[in-house]
Amino acid sequence: MKHLKYIILVCVAVSTIYSCKIQYGLTQPTSIDADSFQVNSFENTALLVEPGLTRDFKLALEDYVQDQTNYSLVTNNGDLIFEGEITDYRISPTTSTSSNTAAQNRLTISVRVRFINTNDAEDDVEQTFSFFYDYDGTAQLTGTLKTTAHEEIFDRLTQDIVNATLAKW
């Protein structure tokens, strides 16, 4: 009886470890055959232009792809190419108070992405990604609030871009 409990305990431990490895052990969420990637500058074509946004987004995308894959970052002749435009940078009220002022504002950033696989054109993707950050209507979108908003939006955008292009979700 003691041996049966020990065997069951070992089986449960092994299956738990194995399931965690399957779910969280991916370092390269793709079956795309490539060695390198490049991220070209994303031109800001939005009506409201935020200085430094194109550079910050490019760096966020480079960092995310490097963290999630084994591809090498190159400045040109990459096997995988990300490029596009920042098409929207908009602040809009989402809720109002009884005195017709904004109780909450929303920053929305949209990015049009062209993903090119130079080894297989069937993997190419062109798609728009958008995400938002809500903040208090009495606050000004400056300083740490703006930095936090950009970081949260970029985290989601880069994750969505990688899922759509490399992981093909």
C-alpha positions as CSV (number, residue, x, y, z in Angstrom):
1,M,0.0,0.0,0.0
2,K,2.9,2.4,0.8
3,H,4.4,1.7,-2.6
4,L,1.1,2.5,-4.4
5,K,0.9,5.9,-2.6
6,Y,4.5,6.6,-3.5
7,I,3.9,5.7,-7.2
8,I,0.8,7.9,-7.4
9,L,2.7,10.8,-5.8
10,V,5.5,10.4,-8.3
11,C,3.1,10.2,-11.2
12,V,1.3,13.4,-10.1
13,A,4.6,15.3,-9.6
14,V,5.9,14.2,-13.0
15,S,2.7,15.1,-14.8
16,T,2.5,18.5,-13.1
17,I,6.1,19.3,-14.0
18,Y,5.6,18.1,-17.6
19,S,2.4,20.1,-18.0
20,C,4.1,23.3,-16.7
21,K,7.0,22.7,-19.2
22,I,4.5,22.4,-22.1
23,Q,2.5,25.5,-21.1
24,Y,5.3,27.8,-20.0
25,G,8.5,26.4,-21.5
26,L,8.4,28.0,-24.9
27,T,11.4,30.2,-25.7
28,Q,10.5,30.4,-29.4
29,P,6.7,30.5,-30.0
30,T,7.1,29.8,-33.7
31,S,7.8,27.1,-36.3
32,I,9.1,29.7,-38.7
33,D,12.5,28.7,-40.1
34,A,14.6,31.8,-39.7
35,D,17.8,33.0,-37.9
36,S,17.4,36.8,-37.7
37,F,14.8,39.6,-37.6
38,Q,14.8,43.3,-38.0
39,V,12.5,46.0,-37.0
40,N,12.4,49.0,-39.3
41,S,11.3,52.4,-38.1
42,F,7.5,52.8,-37.7
43,E,6.6,56.2,-39.3
44,N,4.1,58.2,-37.2
45,T,1.2,59.1,-39.4
46,A,-1.3,59.8,-36.6
47,L,-3.0,63.2,-36.4
48,L,-1.6,63.7,-32.9
49,V,2.2,63.1,-33.0
50,E,3.9,62.2,-29.8
51,P,7.7,62.9,-29.9
52,G,9.8,59.8,-29.4
53,L,6.9,57.4,-29.9
54,T,8.3,55.7,-33.0
55,R,11.6,55.0,-31.4
56,D,10.0,53.7,-28.2
57,F,7.7,51.4,-30.1
58,K,10.5,50.1,-32.2
59,L,12.6,49.3,-29.1
60,A,9.6,47.7,-27.4
61,L,9.0,45.4,-30.3
62,E,12.7,44.5,-30.7
63,D,12.9,43.7,-26.9
64,Y,9.8,41.6,-27.0
65,V,10.8,39.5,-30.0
66,Q,14.3,39.0,-28.5
67,D,12.8,38.0,-25.1
68,Q,10.4,35.5,-26.7
69,T,12.4,33.9,-29.5
70,N,15.9,32.8,-30.3
71,Y,16.2,35.0,-33.4
72,S,19.1,37.4,-33.6
73,L,18.4,41.1,-34.0
74,V,20.0,42.6,-37.1
75,T,19.8,46.1,-38.7
76,N,19.4,44.9,-42.3
77,N,18.9,41.7,-44.4
78,G,16.9,40.0,-41.6
79,D,15.0,36.8,-42.4
80,L,12.0,38.3,-40.7
81,I,11.1,42.0,-41.1
82,F,8.6,44.1,-39.1
83,E,7.7,47.5,-40.4
84,G,4.7,49.8,-40.6
85,E,3.1,53.0,-39.3
86,I,1.7,54.3,-36.1
87,T,-1.7,55.3,-37.5
88,D,-3.5,56.6,-34.4
89,Y,-2.6,58.3,-31.2
90,R,-5.8,59.6,-29.6
91,I,-7.0,60.8,-26.2
92,S,-10.7,60.7,-25.7
93,P,-13.1,60.9,-22.8
94,T,-14.7,57.6,-21.9
95,T,-17.0,58.6,-19.0
96,S,-18.3,62.0,-17.9
97,T,-19.4,63.6,-14.6
98,S,-22.7,65.4,-13.9
99,S,-20.9,68.7,-14.7
100,N,-20.0,67.4,-18.2
101,T,-16.4,67.0,-17.6
102,A,-14.4,63.8,-18.3
103,A,-14.3,61.4,-15.4
104,Q,-12.0,59.1,-17.3
105,N,-9.9,59.5,-20.4
106,R,-8.6,56.9,-22.8
107,L,-5.3,56.9,-24.7
108,T,-5.5,54.7,-27.8
109,I,-2.6,53.8,-30.0
110,S,-3.0,51.9,-33.3
111,V,-0.2,50.4,-35.3
112,R,-0.3,49.1,-38.9
113,V,2.2,46.3,-39.1
114,R,3.7,44.6,-42.2
115,F,5.5,41.3,-41.3
116,I,7.6,39.9,-44.1
117,N,9.2,36.5,-44.0
118,T,11.9,36.6,-46.7
119,N,12.2,32.8,-46.7
120,D,8.4,32.1,-47.2
121,A,6.0,34.7,-48.5
122,E,3.0,32.6,-47.3
123,D,3.9,33.8,-43.7
124,D,3.6,37.5,-44.6
125,V,1.0,39.4,-42.6
126,E,-0.4,43.0,-42.8
127,Q,-2.6,43.9,-40.0
128,T,-3.6,46.8,-37.7
129,F,-3.2,46.4,-33.9
130,S,-4.7,48.7,-31.3
131,F,-4.8,49.0,-27.6
132,F,-5.7,51.6,-25.0
133,Y,-5.0,52.8,-21.5
134,D,-7.6,54.4,-19.3
135,Y,-6.7,57.1,-16.7
136,D,-8.4,59.6,-14.4
137,G,-10.1,62.5,-16.2
138,T,-8.5,65.1,-13.9
139,A,-5.0,63.9,-14.6
140,Q,-2.7,65.2,-17.3
141,L,-1.0,62.6,-19.6
142,T,2.5,63.7,-18.7
143,G,5.5,62.3,-16.9
144,T,5.2,58.9,-15.2
145,L,1.5,58.6,-16.2
146,K,2.4,58.9,-19.9
147,T,5.3,56.5,-19.5
148,T,3.1,53.9,-17.7
149,A,0.4,54.3,-20.4
150,H,2.9,53.8,-23.2
151,E,4.5,50.8,-21.6
152,E,1.2,49.1,-20.9
153,I,0.0,49.7,-24.4
154,F,3.3,48.6,-26.0
155,D,3.3,45.4,-23.9
156,R,-0.1,44.5,-25.3
157,L,0.6,45.6,-28.8
158,T,3.9,43.7,-29.1
159,Q,2.4,40.6,-27.6
160,D,-0.5,40.7,-30.1
161,I,1.9,41.4,-33.0
162,V,4.1,38.4,-32.1
163,N,1.1,36.2,-31.6
164,A,-0.3,37.1,-35.0
165,T,3.0,36.9,-36.9
166,L,5.3,34.4,-35.3
167,A,3.0,32.2,-33.2
168,K,0.2,32.5,-35.8
169,W,-2.6,32.8,-33.3
